[in-house]
Amino acid sequence: MKYIKTISLFLIINSFFGCGYAKINNSWNDPTQEAIQIKSPIDFIDKYGTYSIVSTNKKIRLIDFGDVDKNKNGRKYTLKKFGVQIFNQNKVFDVYKSTVPLKSNVDINILYRDKNIVAFRVREDFNIDYVKTPFRSFIVNTFVYNFNSNNFLTIPVLASEDNNADGKGVDLLQGDQFTFNSKKGIFTYLANIKYAQGGKSSVFKVDLSNTLKCVSATQGCENIGLSTAELSTMNK
């Protein structure tokens, strides 16, 4: 009788942990998303939990890590903690983490993909209204991730703020692209930026080697660095 109880307890525990493990994996194996992307992987992600298939066992997603309650000088407010994760050969890595107000627009655009490289742009557009002087913030970062080395490059594109009531004084991204010149072995990122001051547009350009080393950049290579993606401890 004692032996039977032990087996039953083992089965219950095993079932519990088995379900938990399956739940984590299922977030990267949604039959609906998989079916849609068989012929046409999505390039634009603006919903948390949605992923884009790069190739077999290689995916990227925008993830909601939950809300964070804050208190600044007696004024309570809540922020959304989010990030970008890479699913690489059955392991999940964090490439980017940040926080934004609950009422904000966050999206990812996949600019380039092949079997080893994926380039994507993260755009954050939000208003900070829990401070004495509210302001609008518009942030754009582009990332280039190498599935073989698990290294990624970060390209800061825009970080603009405006404290006018209409928020129209921020610099804006009007369009961008990421290409690879196979003859030269050079990746090129181009962004068309419209500056609020003067209303003029200009091109922001970055050239990278095939090892993701910055070769040249409009604003210099000093702020364009290569990092190693960390194994995620926050799989929702």
N, C-alpha and C positions, 0 to 999 in steps of 0.2 A: 504493500500500500504506500509506504514511504517512497519507494522507487518510482511508482506511478506519479505521485505528487511532484517529485523532483523533475521528471520529464515534462509534466504539464507546465511547471513554472518556467523551465528552459524554453519551451515553445512560445509561451506568452512573451517572455523577454526578447527572444529572437524575432518574433513577429513585430514587436514594438519598434526595435531598432531597425529592422528591415524596412518598415513603412517609412521611417524617418529618412533613411538613405534614399529610398525611391522618390520621396517628395522633393529632395534636393535635385536629383537628376532629372525629374520630370519637368522642372522649370526650364531646362535646356532641350527638352524633347516634347514639344507641343505638336501633336499630329496636325492641327489646323495650320500652324505657322509653317511646318515642314512641307505640307502639301502645296501651300500657296507659292513657296519659294523653289520648288523643284525646277521650274523653267525660268523663273525670274526672281532672283533674290532682291529683297527690298533695299533701297539706298537711303531712305529717309525714315528716321525713327523719332517719334515725338510722344510715345507712350511708354511709361515704365513697364518693364517686364517683357517688352517686345524685343526679339533678337533678329539679327540678320546673318544668314549663312554665307560664310566666305568660301569654304570648301568642306570636304569631309572631316568631321570632328573639329571644325574650326568655326567659331561663331563669335558675335559681338552683341552686347545688349546695353540698354540704359536701365539702371536698377534703382529702385526706391529703397533706401536703407531705413526709412522711418522718419517720424517727426521728432524735433528736439525743442522742448520748452525752454524759453529764456526769460530773464528778468533784468531789464536795464534801467537803473534808477527808478525802480518801482513800477515801470511799465512792462507788462507782460506781453510776450509775442511768441510765435512758433515758427521755426524754420524747417525746411525740408532737407534732409540729408540724402544726397543721391550720388551716383557714381557710374562709371563705365567699366564693364567687366568683359574679359576675353575668355572664351571657352577654347582651350588648346589641348587636344589629345587627352580628354577626360579630366583635365584639371582646370580650375577657375582662377584667373588672375585679375587683380585690381590694377587698372591703368590710370584712373582718375577718380578723385573724390572731392566733393564740394558741398556747400549748403546755399540754399536760396530761400526767399520768402515763399509761403504756401501759394500765393498768387504770383506765379512766374511762368515764363515760357522757356522751356529747355528742350533742345533737340539735338540729334546727331545726323550728320549727312555723310554717307560713305562715298568718298571721293575716288578711291582706287582700290582694286583688289586683284591679287593673283594668288597662286598656291602658297606663297611664303609671306607676302606683304599685304597689309591693309592700311589705308590712310583714311582718316575720318576727322571731321570737324565737329566740335561741340560749341553750341551757341547758347548763352544765358542772357535773358532779357527780363529785368524785374525792377520794381520800385521798392525802395527802402522807406517805409512810412512810420517806423517806430523810433525815429530820432527827431530832434528838435527841428532840423531843417531837412525835410524829405528830399530824396533825389532818385533819379533813374540811373541804372547801371546796365551797360551792354558789354558783355565779355565774350570773346571768341578765342578758342585755342584749337590748333590742329595737331593731331597725333599720327605718328607713323609707327606701326607695330610689326616686328619681325617674328613670325611664328617659330622659326628654327632656333633663334637665339633667346627668345623671350625678352628681348630688349625693345624699348620704344623711344621715339624722339618726340619732344614737345616743342611746338612752334607757337609762341605767344603772338597772336595776330592783333587783337584789340582789347583794350580795357578802358572804356570811356564812361564818364559820369556827367550828369547834368542835374542841377538843382532848380531848374525852372519848372513851373507848374505843369506845362504841357509836355515836358520831357523830350522836346524835339532838338535839344542841343547836343545829343550824343552822336559820335561818329558811327557810321553804319557800314556793314559788309553788304556790298551789292551783288557779289558773286565770286566764286573761287573754283579752282580746278587743280588736280594733281595728276601729273603725267610722268611717263618714263621713256627716256630716249635710249633704246637698246644699243645703238651704235656708239654713243658716248658713255653709256653706263651711268647716266645722270637722272635722278628724280628731280622734278621741278614743281614747286607749289606757287601758284599765282592767286592773288586776292585783289579784287577791286574794291577800294575803300573810299567812301564819300565822307569827307571831313565837314563837321558842322560849321567850323569857323571858315568862312569864305565860300563854303558850298562847293569846293573843288574835289575832284576825284583823282586818285593816283593808284598806281599798281604796286603792291607789296609782293616781292619775289624772294624765293629761297631755293637754292640749288643744293642737292644732297648727292653724295656718292652712293654707290650700290651697297655700301656698308653702313649707310645712314649717317655719315659724317657730314656736317655742314661745310659746304665748299664756299658759298657766298650767300649773302643776304642783304636786302635793302637796308636794314637797320643793324647789320653786323651779326656775327655768329655767337656773340658772347652769351646771349640768353637762350640759345637753342641747344639743349643738352640731351644726352642719351642716358636712359635709366633702365634698370631691370624691373620688370613687373613683379609685384609681390603676390604670393599665393594668398588667395582670399580666405578670410576667416568669417566672412559675413555673407553666406549664401542663403538667400530668401527664395 
